[in-house]
């Protein structure tokens, strides 16, 4: 069974740039969620994708967007990067028959200078 | 709206001592409750979860938690701490039957002293 994988693991951008983070979900999972974890904080829900559609969103501005592909992999795109976007971005996959458990990747650490 | 409060951002225990990490939640509907563990530079791993049924749930690595509806609590315990338990622990809540938004607490960093 292949777990959740994310890429890249680390990246550095400057203010105003754009970034794309990628996630491959665990085998058999068709739902992907993205979370932002700032230093010293708990993860904050960004949005969730199911059947290639966004079906839930947290309190994040529209410059945070995503995609889900037919193979259930996903991308998180962030435009016009700000310093406060520096964080660990976590992808989690799950099954549509919701039992509550999320399976997390190891994250992509974004630093915005 | 759902929320989680974790009391104590840092907890220190001696090796072999009882571990108690506190969590209180707020939810307008029956909740699902979770504890996740995060080791440095890693993602989150599920320790245990409560969905329905027995209120005392057992997880991995000897941890357990009890759902107390009247106290809106879901405290995490382990009878005897091991050095390998040093990590950050997150309590989380989601709404049963809803879409899969999970709300996390701010975390408790557990230090185990030899």
Interface residues (C-beta under 8 A of the other chain):
Chain A: X4 X31 X33 X35 X40 X41 X42 X43 X44 X45 X48 X50 X55 X56 X58 X90 X92 X94 X98 X99 X100 X101 X102 X103 X104 X105 X106 X107
Chain B: X4 X32 X34 X36 X41 X42 X43 X44 X45 X46 X49 X51 X90 X92 X94 X96 X99 X100 X101 X102 X103 X104 X105 X106 X107
